[in-house]
C-alpha cells in the first residue's frame, strides 16, 4: 500500500529493500527535531513483524536504516505504541499469502524435478531402444552374411562335385538329352 508520494518501485531493482515508507502527518501533531538539528519525518514500518504499520519519526538524512545508536530503546521513537487490529489482520494475511506462495513454490519445484526425471528416463529409454535396434540390425546383417556365405559354399560344393563327376555327368539326368 504505497502512498501517493512514493513512486512505484520494482523490489528487485532496490539494492536494499525498504523497511518503511512515508506516512502522512496528522494535523496538530508536533514534529520533533532530530539530534542532528533537522526536522524528523514520519515513516510507517513495512516489515511483516510485530511493528508492521506502526508509525515513527526518523531523521530525514537517512534513506535506509539510521546507524546503530542513533535512537535509544528498540531503535525508533514510535508514534503508535501498538498495532491496530487492521494492521494485525494485514500481517496475518501477508503471512498466509507467504505460506501459500511457499507451498506453491515447493509444489512447482516437485513438479519440475518430476518433469526433469521423466525427461531423463524418456531419453534413457530412447537411447536404450536405439541401442537395441542397432544390435538387432547388426545381428540381422550377421545372419544375412552367414546365410549368403552358406549359399556360396553350397554352390561351390555343387560346382566342385560337378567338376569331379566329369563332362558326361551333365548328360545324365532326369530330362531328355535335347533339353540338356
N, C-alpha and C positions, 0 to 999 in steps of 0.2 A: 504494500500500500504506500506508494510514493506520493509525496505531496506535490503540489503544482510547481514548487520551487526546485525540486530535484529533477534533473534530466534523466530520462531512462538510460540505463547502462546495462551492457552485457556483463554478467558476473565474471565471465572468463577473461574479459579484457582488463579488469581491475587487478593489479598485481597483489593487492592486499584487500580482502573483502571488507566492506564497510559493516561495522558492528552497530551503527546507529545512523539516523537520518535527522534532517532538520525538523523541528516542530514549531508550530505557531505559538507565540507568547500570548497567553490570555490577557485581556485588558486589566489594568490595575495591578499587575504583578511587578514587584520590584526586581530589577535585573541586577545581580551582584557584579562586583568588579573582580577580575582575576588578580592573582598575586603579581602578575607582570604589569598591571595597570590598565589593561584593555577591558572592555565590557564583554562579559561572557555571552554565549549564545545558547539557546535552548535546543537540546537534542532529545531524540527518542530512541531507546535501546531496541535493536533488531535481533540480537542474539536470541535463539529459541531456548531461553532459560528462565529462571525464576524472576528475572528482571525484564523480561520481554514487555515492551510497551510502556515501561516506566520512563518518565522524563527526568532529565538532569541538566544542569548548567555546565558548560565546558568552555575553555579558552578558545577564542576564535582563531588563534595562531596555529592550532593543530588540526591537520586534515584527518589523521587517523587517531590512534590512541595517544594520549599525552605520556610523557616519560614517567617511570615509576617514582613515587614520592611527591608528585605534583599535588595530589589530594590525599587527605587523611582518611582513615577508615577503610571502606571497601573500594576506595579509589574514585568515587564520584559523589558530589553533593546532590543527592536525589531530591527532586521536587515531589514526586509521587512516592509515598512510603510503601505502598502495596500495589500489586497488580489489580486492575479492575476485573470483574468477572468476564467481561467481553474479551479482554486480552488473555486471560487464563484459558478461555474456550478456544481462542485463536491458537495458543500454544498447543493445546491438545489436538486441534485439527491439523496443525502442521506436523505434529508427531505422528498422528495416524497416517497422513499422506506419506511421510517419510518411511514409515514401516511398510506401507503398501508398495511404494516405489522400490524399496529394498527387496521385498518379496518378488515383485515383478522382474527386477534385475536378476535375482537368483534363478527364477524360472527361465528367463531368457538365456542365462549362462548355461543352465542344464540343457535346454533345447539346442543351443549352439554346440555344446560338447557332443550331444547325441547325434546331431547332424554331421559333425566332423567325423565321429566314429563310424556312422553309417556310410559316409562317402569313402572313408578309408577301407571299410570292409568291401564295399562295391568295387573299388579299384583293385583290391587284392583278389576278389573273385574274378574280375575281368582278366587280370594278369594270369591267374591260375587257369582259367578257361583257355586263354590264348596259348599257354604252355602245353596244355593237354591237346589242343588242336594241332600244334606243331609236332608233338610227339606222335600223334595218330597219323599225320601226313608222312612223317619220316618212316614210320612202321609200314604204312601202305606202300611207299616208294621202295622200301627194302623188300617187301613181299613181291611187288611187281617186278623188281630187278631179279629176284631169285627165281620167279616163275619164267621170266624171259631167258635167263641163263639155263634153266632146266629144259625149256623148249629147244634152245640152241643145242644143248648137249644131246637131247633126244634125236634131233635132226642129224647131228654129226655122227652119232652112233648108227643111225639108219643108213647114212651115206657110207660109212666105213663097212658095214655089213654088205651093202650093195657092191662096193668095190671088191671085197673079198670073194663074193659069190661069182664074180666074173661077168662077161658080157652076155652069156647065154641065159643067165638068171633073169634078165629083163624080159626075155621072150616067154618064159614060162609064167603062167599066171592063170587067172580065172577067166580072162576075156579072150576073145579070138585074136589071132595074130594081126589081122588087118587093123585092129583098133590100137595095137600096142606100138 
